[in-house]
Amino acid sequence: MVRYFFYIFISFIVLIALYLTIFELLLHNFHFSFNAEIEKPFVHSTIWRYLLHQKYITFIELDLLTIHEKRHLLDVKRVLNETFTLWIIFTPLAIFILTIFFRKIVKIMVQFGVALNSLFLLLSFNFLNYFEFFHTLFFRDKSWIFFNDSLLIEAFPLIYFQEFFIFFLLLTSLSFFVFLKVGLKYINIIKE
């Protein structure tokens, strides 16, 4: 029984590493919505450079933004830095776990992943409410609420986050399929 809970625990570590890896992959490669034209490309690219490439944590140097928008971007940068740190910790650990326990945990990890993705899919039907809930967890004092004419809203409309989330679900689901396929093949080779 203890061994089974151990496998569940290490499966969650691998699952978290997978989620973080796909999040980082999308974060660095998916910068604009397919359904929305970028109205101010300079602002958009400056924000991405600030969020992803600026090493020190300070306000963005873009005079077009309000102090309220700059404060939110600073908070976003902090969250992204913390997420990156978690990814750096979890990924080598997950690789180590998969190297040793792949056969024992692949089914457990995929089952939990499919269950979580199913929950995420259900939550996506009410995306706006859960998007707001997510923001209340990570950003204080409603610092993430802006007027419709905000440059941040123009640079990152809601559709961007919806598409990001859809791609996240698709890529994680595809990863579970690949893990299961490889895992079943590996298990069958061991049995022969």
C-alpha positions in Angstrom: 0.0 0.0 0.0 2.8 2.4 0.9 4.5 1.5 -2.4 1.3 2.4 -4.3 1.1 5.8 -2.7 4.8 6.4 -3.4 4.1 5.7 -7.1 1.1 8.1 -7.0 3.4 10.7 -5.4 6.1 10.4 -8.0 3.5 10.3 -10.8 2.3 13.7 -9.7 5.9 15.0 -9.8 6.2 13.8 -13.4 2.8 15.2 -14.2 3.6 18.6 -12.8 6.9 18.6 -14.7 5.0 17.8 -17.9 2.5 20.6 -17.3 5.3 23.1 -16.5 7.3 22.0 -19.6 4.3 22.5 -21.9 3.5 25.8 -20.3 7.1 27.1 -20.8 7.1 25.8 -24.4 3.9 27.7 -25.1 5.0 30.8 -23.2 8.1 31.1 -25.3 6.4 30.3 -28.7 2.8 31.4 -28.6 2.8 35.2 -28.5 -0.3 36.3 -30.3 -3.8 35.1 -31.0 -4.7 33.6 -34.3 -8.0 35.5 -34.3 -6.8 39.0 -33.3 -4.6 41.4 -35.1 -1.8 43.0 -33.1 -2.7 46.7 -33.1 0.5 48.0 -31.6 3.3 45.6 -32.5 6.0 47.7 -30.7 4.1 47.5 -27.4 3.4 43.8 -27.8 7.0 42.9 -28.6 8.4 45.2 -25.8 6.1 43.5 -23.3 7.3 40.0 -24.4 10.9 41.1 -24.2 10.3 42.4 -20.7 8.5 39.3 -19.5 10.8 36.7 -21.0 14.2 38.2 -21.5 14.8 40.9 -19.0 16.9 39.4 -16.2 16.2 41.8 -13.4 12.8 42.4 -11.9 11.7 46.0 -12.1 9.0 48.0 -13.8 8.8 47.8 -17.6 10.4 50.8 -19.3 7.5 51.7 -21.6 6.0 55.1 -21.2 2.9 54.2 -23.1 1.7 52.1 -20.2 0.0 53.4 -17.0 1.5 52.7 -13.6 -1.3 50.3 -13.0 -0.4 48.3 -16.2 3.3 48.4 -15.2 2.4 47.1 -11.7 0.5 44.2 -13.2 3.3 43.3 -15.6 5.7 43.3 -12.7 3.4 40.9 -10.9 3.2 38.7 -14.1 7.0 38.7 -14.4 7.3 37.5 -10.8 4.8 34.7 -11.4 6.6 33.7 -14.6 9.9 33.7 -12.9 8.6 31.5 -10.1 7.0 29.2 -12.6 10.3 28.9 -14.4 12.1 28.1 -11.1 9.6 25.3 -10.4 10.1 24.0 -14.0 13.9 24.0 -13.3 13.4 22.0 -10.1 10.7 19.5 -11.3 12.1 18.6 -14.8 15.4 17.0 -13.8 13.5 15.3 -10.9 10.9 14.0 -13.4 13.6 12.7 -15.8 15.3 10.9 -12.9 11.9 9.4 -11.8 11.0 8.3 -15.4 14.4 6.7 -15.9 13.9 4.5 -12.8 10.2 4.0 -12.5 8.8 4.6 -16.0 7.0 1.3 -16.3 5.5 1.5 -12.9 4.1 5.1 -13.1 3.2 5.8 -16.7 -0.4 4.5 -16.4 -0.9 6.3 -13.1 0.5 9.6 -14.5 -1.6 9.3 -17.6 -4.8 8.5 -15.7 -4.3 11.5 -13.4 -3.4 13.7 -16.3 -6.5 12.7 -18.3 -8.7 13.3 -15.3 -7.1 16.8 -14.7 -7.4 17.7 -18.4 -11.1 16.6 -18.3 -11.6 18.9 -15.4 -9.8 21.7 -17.1 -12.0 21.1 -20.2 -15.1 21.3 -18.1 -13.9 24.5 -16.5 -13.1 26.0 -19.9 -16.8 26.2 -20.7 -17.0 29.0 -18.2 -13.5 30.4 -19.1 -14.1 34.0 -18.0 -15.0 33.1 -14.5 -12.1 30.7 -14.0 -9.8 33.2 -15.7 -10.8 35.8 -13.1 -10.5 33.2 -10.3 -7.0 32.4 -11.5 -6.1 36.1 -11.4 -7.5 36.5 -7.9 -5.2 33.7 -6.7 -2.0 35.1 -8.2 -2.5 38.9 -8.3 -3.5 41.0 -5.3 -5.9 43.9 -5.0 -7.6 43.3 -8.4 -4.5 44.8 -10.0 -5.4 42.8 -13.1 -8.6 44.7 -13.9 -8.3 47.3 -16.7 -10.5 49.4 -18.9 -11.3 48.1 -22.3 -9.0 50.7 -24.0 -6.0 49.5 -21.9 -2.9 48.8 -24.0 -2.5 45.5 -22.1 -6.0 44.5 -23.1 -5.2 45.4 -26.7 -1.9 43.5 -26.6 -3.4 40.5 -24.8 -7.1 40.2 -25.5 -9.1 37.4 -23.8 -9.0 35.3 -27.0 -5.2 35.0 -26.6 -5.6 33.4 -23.2 -8.4 31.1 -24.5 -6.2 29.9 -27.4 -3.2 29.5 -25.1 -5.4 27.3 -22.8 -6.7 25.3 -25.7 -3.2 24.6 -27.0 -2.1 23.7 -23.5 -4.9 21.1 -23.2 -4.2 19.8 -26.7 -0.4 19.4 -26.1 -0.8 17.8 -22.7 -3.4 15.4 -24.0 -1.1 14.5 -26.9 1.7 14.0 -24.4 -0.5 11.6 -22.4 -1.3 9.6 -25.5 2.4 9.4 -26.4 3.4 8.4 -22.9 0.7 5.7 -22.8 1.7 4.4 -26.3 5.4 4.3 -25.4 4.6 2.9 -22.0 2.4 0.1 -23.3 5.1 -0.7 -26.0 7.8 -0.8 -23.3 5.7 -3.0 -21.0 5.0 -5.4 -23.9 8.7 -5.6 -24.7 9.5 -6.4 -21.1 6.9 -9.2 -21.0 8.3 -10.9 -24.2 
